[in-house]
Amino acid sequence: MRLLTKSIAAAILATTMLCGPSFAEDVFLLDGVTAREGDNPTVEAGKYKKDGPWVIGMSHFGVNANTWTVQVAHETEAAAAKDPRISKLILLDAGFDQKKQVADIEDLIAQKVDAIIVQPVTSTSADASIAKAVAAGIPVVLHTGRIESDAYTTEIQGGAEHFGKVMGDYLVEQLGGKGNIWVLRGLAGHPEDTNRYNGLKQSLEGKDITIIAEEHGDWQYDKAKKLCETLYLNNPQVDGIWSSGADMTRACVDVFKQFGAPIPPITGEGNNGFFGQWIADGFKSISAEYSPAQGAAGIRAAVALLEGKELKKHYDYNPAGWDVEKAKKYYRDDLSANVWWPSELPEEKLKELYGKN
């Protein structure tokens, strides 16, 4: 009888393990994403469990800000379309307007969506609205920008300081810890810009490297090209360039080629156009990874919560930098300069959106 009881108990335990709540280890968010070490609360299994079909809302900080932000929207839409339980994705564009983002999130709350994904315009723009959503029982997934509140349900954060430090460490190594650099930052006030810059500052601590010019290029090619032209004409003697985004890197490389000048070591990012430049011109660079598939990761996190799976509150995305040999494995000559790597878009969608005509 005791043996039978033990067998039954073992069977019950095995069944519980197989059929019970799914835990954080079961959830794939994105290659390179891991739960943050240290104090990291758990979003308990079952808290937001809800039968489908689901409507998921998203507040995007600015779809048309640059080519990367456009692709984030495409990656989000593609991930949502793959899951038949998602009946609708409502993607709202804040256009980098804080008031618009507040209104967008409150609109999604009013529509009683099942989950909300937020890319914050600034570190405070969405705080109150996110708190309202969670109070209404709607889980909120945060990515591509941190906020000062902790009211959200879970976050997936590309380590912006890590991103900036990967590039900063590379320049320190290339310059032997001494020299003058230009710094091309992103959108002023955006948390991603601030934190990437903080990563650079960490790299420069204790080094004899001077920032002789610092400008905001808004992560845009056209604006950065004008800035780099002005900087070059004012003082072409620069030893290295720290660029917070690949569109700005491409612009600066084109400026140096335009003036027939040697291209100094310059940092880049996983953009197809930049990879083509890098491979063709052979200048010294490193590519920090910041996949637009973070949009798909946001969908997966929202789905996991609605499935009742356990998640951690904080996830970090801190991949190593890429060298030119890895860039060669991703570069596609048949696609435009506007596609970013790594991507989860299916081949037919890549060709539809980014194929050269």
Beta strands, then each sheet from edge to edge (+ up, - down):
strand 1: 33-35
strand 2: 42-43
strand 3: 54-60
strand 4: 86-93
strand 5: 115-118
strand 6: 140-143
strand 7: 154-158
strand 8: 178-185
strand 9: 208-216
strand 10: 240-243
strand 11: 268-269
strand 12: 287-288
strand 13: 311-312
strand 14: 314-317
sheet 1: 1+ 14- 7- 6- 5- 3- 4-
sheet 2: 2+ 13-
sheet 3: 9+ 8+ 10+
sheet 4: 11+ 12+
end
